[in-house]
Amino acid sequence: MDGFSSAYAPGVSAPSPLGFTPYFVFKMLRYLLQSKKVISFDIAELNPSLDRDKLTAGLAAKIIDFVVMEC
């Protein structure tokens, strides 16, 4: 989750204003999952005590949903 821009994922230990957008990550995930070479993935670096309005947790949930639906 540290790779995302802090605008989308404020609940991480090292927020970055120049990180990835969800649009880019979902596009990249679609490409990678279509290759049929992905065997696992995980969500890391989510800190609920730093999360503002559960933005990071919601994004993590959307990523999990996306991966499950694409597989």
Backbone atoms as SQL, in Angstrom:
CREATE TABLE atoms (id INTEGER PRIMARY KEY, chain TEXT, resi INTEGER, resn TEXT, atom TEXT, x REAL, y REAL, z REAL);
INSERT INTO atoms VALUES
  (1, 'A', 1, 'MET', 'N', 0.822, -1.187, 0.000),
  (2, 'A', 1, 'MET', 'CA', 0.000, 0.000, 0.000),
  (3, 'A', 1, 'MET', 'C', 0.869, 1.255, 0.000),
  (4, 'A', 2, 'ASP', 'N', 2.140, 1.119, 0.401),
  (5, 'A', 2, 'ASP', 'CA', 3.050, 2.268, 0.411),
  (6, 'A', 2, 'ASP', 'C', 3.277, 2.848, -0.984),
  (7, 'A', 3, 'GLY', 'N', 3.055, 2.045, -2.014),
  (8, 'A', 3, 'GLY', 'CA', 3.297, 2.510, -3.375),
  (9, 'A', 3, 'GLY', 'C', 2.265, 3.504, -3.885),
  (10, 'A', 4, 'PHE', 'N', 1.105, 3.545, -3.253),
  (11, 'A', 4, 'PHE', 'CA', 0.048, 4.468, -3.687),
  (12, 'A', 4, 'PHE', 'C', 0.334, 5.892, -3.238),
  (13, 'A', 5, 'SER', 'N', -0.191, 6.824, -3.977),
  (14, 'A', 5, 'SER', 'CA', -0.123, 8.228, -3.576),
  (15, 'A', 5, 'SER', 'C', -0.867, 8.396, -2.253),
  (16, 'A', 6, 'SER', 'N', -0.361, 9.276, -1.422),
  (17, 'A', 6, 'SER', 'CA', -1.000, 9.503, -0.126),
  (18, 'A', 6, 'SER', 'C', -2.414, 10.058, -0.252),
  (19, 'A', 7, 'ALA', 'N', -2.767, 10.580, -1.409),
  (20, 'A', 7, 'ALA', 'CA', -4.139, 11.042, -1.632),
  (21, 'A', 7, 'ALA', 'C', -5.123, 9.877, -1.623),
  (22, 'A', 8, 'TYR', 'N', -4.641, 8.689, -1.982),
  (23, 'A', 8, 'TYR', 'CA', -5.500, 7.505, -2.063),
  (24, 'A', 8, 'TYR', 'C', -5.263, 6.536, -0.913),
  (25, 'A', 9, 'ALA', 'N', -4.061, 6.575, -0.312),
  (26, 'A', 9, 'ALA', 'CA', -3.720, 5.639, 0.754),
  (27, 'A', 9, 'ALA', 'C', -2.954, 6.360, 1.863),
  (28, 'A', 10, 'PRO', 'N', -3.679, 7.129, 2.690),
  (29, 'A', 10, 'PRO', 'CA', -2.993, 7.848, 3.768),
  (30, 'A', 10, 'PRO', 'C', -2.607, 6.954, 4.954),
  (31, 'A', 11, 'GLY', 'N', -3.194, 5.783, 5.061),
  (32, 'A', 11, 'GLY', 'CA', -2.973, 4.914, 6.212),
  (33, 'A', 11, 'GLY', 'C', -1.806, 3.963, 6.050),
  (34, 'A', 12, 'VAL', 'N', -0.638, 4.511, 5.705),
  (35, 'A', 12, 'VAL', 'CA', 0.564, 3.692, 5.556),
  (36, 'A', 12, 'VAL', 'C', 1.695, 4.313, 6.374),
  (37, 'A', 13, 'SER', 'N', 2.734, 3.536, 6.594),
  (38, 'A', 13, 'SER', 'CA', 3.843, 4.030, 7.418),
  (39, 'A', 13, 'SER', 'C', 4.713, 5.055, 6.695),
  (40, 'A', 14, 'ALA', 'N', 4.733, 5.012, 5.365),
  (41, 'A', 14, 'ALA', 'CA', 5.572, 5.949, 4.601),
  (42, 'A', 14, 'ALA', 'C', 4.758, 6.553, 3.451),
  (43, 'A', 15, 'PRO', 'N', 3.839, 7.477, 3.754),
  (44, 'A', 15, 'PRO', 'CA', 3.004, 8.061, 2.695),
  (45, 'A', 15, 'PRO', 'C', 3.841, 8.860, 1.690),
  (46, 'A', 16, 'SER', 'N', 3.425, 8.774, 0.421),
  (47, 'A', 16, 'SER', 'CA', 4.159, 9.460, -0.643),
  (48, 'A', 16, 'SER', 'C', 3.187, 10.226, -1.533),
  (49, 'A', 17, 'PRO', 'N', 3.387, 11.523, -1.699),
  (50, 'A', 17, 'PRO', 'CA', 2.495, 12.281, -2.577),
  (51, 'A', 17, 'PRO', 'C', 2.690, 11.946, -4.058),
  (52, 'A', 18, 'LEU', 'N', 3.788, 11.298, -4.397),
  (53, 'A', 18, 'LEU', 'CA', 4.082, 10.983, -5.802),
  (54, 'A', 18, 'LEU', 'C', 3.913, 9.505, -6.119),
  (55, 'A', 19, 'GLY', 'N', 3.084, 8.813, -5.367),
  (56, 'A', 19, 'GLY', 'CA', 2.887, 7.386, -5.591),
  (57, 'A', 19, 'GLY', 'C', 1.927, 7.095, -6.736),
  (58, 'A', 20, 'PHE', 'N', 1.591, 5.825, -6.873),
  (59, 'A', 20, 'PHE', 'CA', 0.701, 5.361, -7.934),
  (60, 'A', 20, 'PHE', 'C', -0.742, 5.788, -7.697),
  (61, 'A', 21, 'THR', 'N', -1.501, 5.903, -8.777),
  (62, 'A', 21, 'THR', 'CA', -2.943, 6.117, -8.679),
  (63, 'A', 21, 'THR', 'C', -3.629, 4.751, -8.730),
  (64, 'A', 22, 'PRO', 'N', -4.815, 4.627, -8.169),
  (65, 'A', 22, 'PRO', 'CA', -5.544, 3.363, -8.297),
  (66, 'A', 22, 'PRO', 'C', -5.792, 3.003, -9.764),
  (67, 'A', 23, 'TYR', 'N', -6.052, 3.979, -10.602),
  (68, 'A', 23, 'TYR', 'CA', -6.280, 3.706, -12.021),
  (69, 'A', 23, 'TYR', 'C', -5.095, 2.953, -12.620),
  (70, 'A', 24, 'PHE', 'N', -3.887, 3.413, -12.354),
  (71, 'A', 24, 'PHE', 'CA', -2.698, 2.751, -12.879),
  (72, 'A', 24, 'PHE', 'C', -2.560, 1.339, -12.332),
  (73, 'A', 25, 'VAL', 'N', -2.760, 1.182, -11.031),
  (74, 'A', 25, 'VAL', 'CA', -2.575, -0.126, -10.402),
  (75, 'A', 25, 'VAL', 'C', -3.604, -1.133, -10.905),
  (76, 'A', 26, 'PHE', 'N', -4.859, -0.726, -11.043),
  (77, 'A', 26, 'PHE', 'CA', -5.868, -1.658, -11.549),
  (78, 'A', 26, 'PHE', 'C', -5.585, -2.043, -13.002),
  (79, 'A', 27, 'LYS', 'N', -5.110, -1.107, -13.781),
  (80, 'A', 27, 'LYS', 'CA', -4.744, -1.414, -15.168),
  (81, 'A', 27, 'LYS', 'C', -3.571, -2.400, -15.202),
  (82, 'A', 28, 'MET', 'N', -2.583, -2.181, -14.359),
  (83, 'A', 28, 'MET', 'CA', -1.433, -3.065, -14.284),
  (84, 'A', 28, 'MET', 'C', -1.844, -4.453, -13.784),
  (85, 'A', 29, 'LEU', 'N', -2.699, -4.490, -12.755),
  (86, 'A', 29, 'LEU', 'CA', -3.163, -5.774, -12.241),
  (87, 'A', 29, 'LEU', 'C', -3.920, -6.567, -13.306),
  (88, 'A', 30, 'ARG', 'N', -4.765, -5.890, -14.056),
  (89, 'A', 30, 'ARG', 'CA', -5.500, -6.584, -15.122),
  (90, 'A', 30, 'ARG', 'C', -4.525, -7.217, -16.115),
  (91, 'A', 31, 'TYR', 'N', -3.522, -6.458, -16.515),
  (92, 'A', 31, 'TYR', 'CA', -2.518, -6.970, -17.453),
  (93, 'A', 31, 'TYR', 'C', -1.795, -8.181, -16.862),
  (94, 'A', 32, 'LEU', 'N', -1.361, -8.069, -15.623),
  (95, 'A', 32, 'LEU', 'CA', -0.623, -9.162, -14.995),
  (96, 'A', 32, 'LEU', 'C', -1.489, -10.402, -14.799),
  (97, 'A', 33, 'LEU', 'N', -2.722, -10.214, -14.379),
  (98, 'A', 33, 'LEU', 'CA', -3.604, -11.356, -14.155),
  (99, 'A', 33, 'LEU', 'C', -3.974, -12.049, -15.459),
  (100, 'A', 34, 'GLN', 'N', -4.085, -11.305, -16.536),
  (101, 'A', 34, 'GLN', 'CA', -4.395, -11.913, -17.832),
  (102, 'A', 34, 'GLN', 'C', -3.240, -12.759, -18.356),
  (103, 'A', 35, 'SER', 'N', -2.044, -12.535, -17.850),
  (104, 'A', 35, 'SER', 'CA', -0.893, -13.330, -18.280),
  (105, 'A', 35, 'SER', 'C', -0.967, -14.764, -17.749),
  (106, 'A', 36, 'LYS', 'N', -1.792, -14.986, -16.740),
  (107, 'A', 36, 'LYS', 'CA', -1.949, -16.300, -16.096),
  (108, 'A', 36, 'LYS', 'C', -0.661, -16.782, -15.431),
  (109, 'A', 37, 'LYS', 'N', 0.252, -15.871, -15.144),
  (110, 'A', 37, 'LYS', 'CA', 1.503, -16.233, -14.484),
  (111, 'A', 37, 'LYS', 'C', 1.522, -15.848, -13.011),
  (112, 'A', 38, 'VAL', 'N', 0.520, -15.130, -12.565),
  (113, 'A', 38, 'VAL', 'CA', 0.449, -14.714, -11.159),
  (114, 'A', 38, 'VAL', 'C', -0.051, -15.891, -10.331),
  (115, 'A', 39, 'ILE', 'N', 0.713, -16.242, -9.300),
  (116, 'A', 39, 'ILE', 'CA', 0.297, -17.368, -8.453),
  (117, 'A', 39, 'ILE', 'C', -0.098, -16.920, -7.048),
  (118, 'A', 40, 'SER', 'N', 0.266, -15.683, -6.673),
  (119, 'A', 40, 'SER', 'CA', -0.151, -15.172, -5.365),
  (120, 'A', 40, 'SER', 'C', 0.046, -13.659, -5.318),
  (121, 'A', 41, 'PHE', 'N', -0.557, -13.040, -4.322),
  (122, 'A', 41, 'PHE', 'CA', -0.353, -11.621, -4.066),
  (123, 'A', 41, 'PHE', 'C', -0.738, -11.350, -2.626),
  (124, 'A', 42, 'ASP', 'N', -0.298, -10.215, -2.111),
  (125, 'A', 42, 'ASP', 'CA', -0.692, -9.849, -0.758),
  (126, 'A', 42, 'ASP', 'C', -0.859, -8.342, -0.644),
  (127, 'A', 43, 'ILE', 'N', -1.519, -7.955, 0.412),
  (128, 'A', 43, 'ILE', 'CA', -1.694, -6.545, 0.752),
  (129, 'A', 43, 'ILE', 'C', -0.817, -6.297, 1.973),
  (130, 'A', 44, 'ALA', 'N', 0.099, -5.344, 1.864),
  (131, 'A', 44, 'ALA', 'CA', 1.024, -5.083, 2.964),
  (132, 'A', 44, 'ALA', 'C', 1.111, -3.582, 3.251),
  (133, 'A', 45, 'GLU', 'N', 1.552, -3.271, 4.453),
  (134, 'A', 45, 'GLU', 'CA', 1.800, -1.899, 4.885),
  (135, 'A', 45, 'GLU', 'C', 0.530, -1.061, 5.053),
  (136, 'A', 46, 'LEU', 'N', -0.512, -1.663, 5.579),
  (137, 'A', 46, 'LEU', 'CA', -1.738, -0.927, 5.912),
  (138, 'A', 46, 'LEU', 'C', -1.774, -0.763, 7.427),
  (139, 'A', 47, 'ASN', 'N', -1.821, 0.478, 7.878),
  (140, 'A', 47, 'ASN', 'CA', -1.838, 0.774, 9.312),
  (141, 'A', 47, 'ASN', 'C', -3.150, 1.475, 9.659),
  (142, 'A', 48, 'PRO', 'N', -4.115, 0.749, 10.229),
  (143, 'A', 48, 'PRO', 'CA', -5.416, 1.344, 10.532),
  (144, 'A', 48, 'PRO', 'C', -5.348, 2.573, 11.447),
  (145, 'A', 49, 'SER', 'N', -4.356, 2.627, 12.318),
  (146, 'A', 49, 'SER', 'CA', -4.281, 3.784, 13.226),
  (147, 'A', 49, 'SER', 'C', -3.878, 5.064, 12.492),
  (148, 'A', 50, 'LEU', 'N', -3.308, 4.947, 11.302),
  (149, 'A', 50, 'LEU', 'CA', -2.941, 6.109, 10.493),
  (150, 'A', 50, 'LEU', 'C', -3.946, 6.402, 9.391),
  (151, 'A', 51, 'ASP', 'N', -4.887, 5.483, 9.185),
  (152, 'A', 51, 'ASP', 'CA', -5.838, 5.609, 8.076),
  (153, 'A', 51, 'ASP', 'C', -6.858, 6.704, 8.349),
  (154, 'A', 52, 'ARG', 'N', -7.069, 7.572, 7.374),
  (155, 'A', 52, 'ARG', 'CA', -8.031, 8.669, 7.473),
  (156, 'A', 52, 'ARG', 'C', -9.323, 8.240, 6.782),
  (157, 'A', 53, 'ASP', 'N', -10.397, 8.210, 7.520),
  (158, 'A', 53, 'ASP', 'CA', -11.719, 7.851, 6.990),
  (159, 'A', 53, 'ASP', 'C', -11.737, 6.490, 6.294),
  (160, 'A', 54, 'LYS', 'N', -10.843, 5.600, 6.693),
  (161, 'A', 54, 'LYS', 'CA', -10.763, 4.236, 6.149),
  (162, 'A', 54, 'LYS', 'C', -10.517, 4.211, 4.636),
  (163, 'A', 55, 'LEU', 'N', -9.844, 5.249, 4.119),
  (164, 'A', 55, 'LEU', 'CA', -9.551, 5.306, 2.685),
  (165, 'A', 55, 'LEU', 'C', -8.632, 4.171, 2.252),
  (166, 'A', 56, 'THR', 'N', -7.591, 3.930, 3.012),
  (167, 'A', 56, 'THR', 'CA', -6.623, 2.896, 2.652),
  (168, 'A', 56, 'THR', 'C', -7.247, 1.512, 2.776),
  (169, 'A', 57, 'ALA', 'N', -8.003, 1.290, 3.826),
  (170, 'A', 57, 'ALA', 'CA', -8.671, -0.002, 4.010),
  (171, 'A', 57, 'ALA', 'C', -9.666, -0.253, 2.876),
  (172, 'A', 58, 'GLY', 'N', -10.390, 0.772, 2.481),
  (173, 'A', 58, 'GLY', 'CA', -11.338, 0.630, 1.369),
  (174, 'A', 58, 'GLY', 'C', -10.625, 0.312, 0.063),
  (175, 'A', 59, 'LEU', 'N', -9.503, 0.960, -0.175),
  (176, 'A', 59, 'LEU', 'CA', -8.731, 0.686, -1.386),
  (177, 'A', 59, 'LEU', 'C', -8.200, -0.740, -1.367),
  (178, 'A', 60, 'ALA', 'N', -7.704, -1.178, -0.231),
  (179, 'A', 60, 'ALA', 'CA', -7.213, -2.552, -0.112),
  (180, 'A', 60, 'ALA', 'C', -8.338, -3.552, -0.391),
  (181, 'A', 61, 'ALA', 'N', -9.527, -3.279, 0.131),
  (182, 'A', 61, 'ALA', 'CA', -10.679, -4.158, -0.109),
  (183, 'A', 61, 'ALA', 'C', -11.042, -4.195, -1.593),
  (184, 'A', 62, 'LYS', 'N', -10.977, -3.049, -2.257),
  (185, 'A', 62, 'LYS', 'CA', -11.283, -3.001, -3.690),
  (186, 'A', 62, 'LYS', 'C', -10.253, -3.773, -4.499),
  (187, 'A', 63, 'ILE', 'N', -9.003, -3.723, -4.080),
  (188, 'A', 63, 'ILE', 'CA', -7.963, -4.486, -4.781),
  (189, 'A', 63, 'ILE', 'C', -8.212, -5.981, -4.642),
  (190, 'A', 64, 'ILE', 'N', -8.531, -6.412, -3.435),
  (191, 'A', 64, 'ILE', 'CA', -8.823, -7.844, -3.213),
  (192, 'A', 64, 'ILE', 'C', -10.016, -8.274, -4.057),
  (193, 'A', 65, 'ASP', 'N', -11.078, -7.487, -4.037),
  (194, 'A', 65, 'ASP', 'CA', -12.262, -7.802, -4.829),
  (195, 'A', 65, 'ASP', 'C', -11.914, -7.895, -6.313),
  (196, 'A', 66, 'PHE', 'N', -11.128, -6.954, -6.801),
  (197, 'A', 66, 'PHE', 'CA', -10.738, -6.924, -8.209),
  (198, 'A', 66, 'PHE', 'C', -9.971, -8.192, -8.578),
  (199, 'A', 67, 'VAL', 'N', -8.994, -8.563, -7.756),
  (200, 'A', 67, 'VAL', 'CA', -8.183, -9.738, -8.058),
  (201, 'A', 67, 'VAL', 'C', -9.028, -11.010, -8.038),
  (202, 'A', 68, 'VAL', 'N', -9.910, -11.136, -7.047),
  (203, 'A', 68, 'VAL', 'CA', -10.765, -12.315, -6.972),
  (204, 'A', 68, 'VAL', 'C', -11.696, -12.395, -8.182),
  (205, 'A', 69, 'MET', 'N', -12.252, -11.279, -8.594),
  (206, 'A', 69, 'MET', 'CA', -13.183, -11.276, -9.723),
  (207, 'A', 69, 'MET', 'C', -12.470, -11.515, -11.048),
  (208, 'A', 70, 'GLU', 'N', -11.216, -11.104, -11.175),
  (209, 'A', 70, 'GLU', 'CA', -10.461, -11.281, -12.423),
  (210, 'A', 70, 'GLU', 'C', -9.918, -12.707, -12.584),
  (211, 'A', 71, 'CYS', 'N', -9.760, -13.420, -11.462),
  (212, 'A', 71, 'CYS', 'CA', -9.159, -14.772, -11.546),
  (213, 'A', 71, 'CYS', 'C', -10.157, -15.824, -11.914);
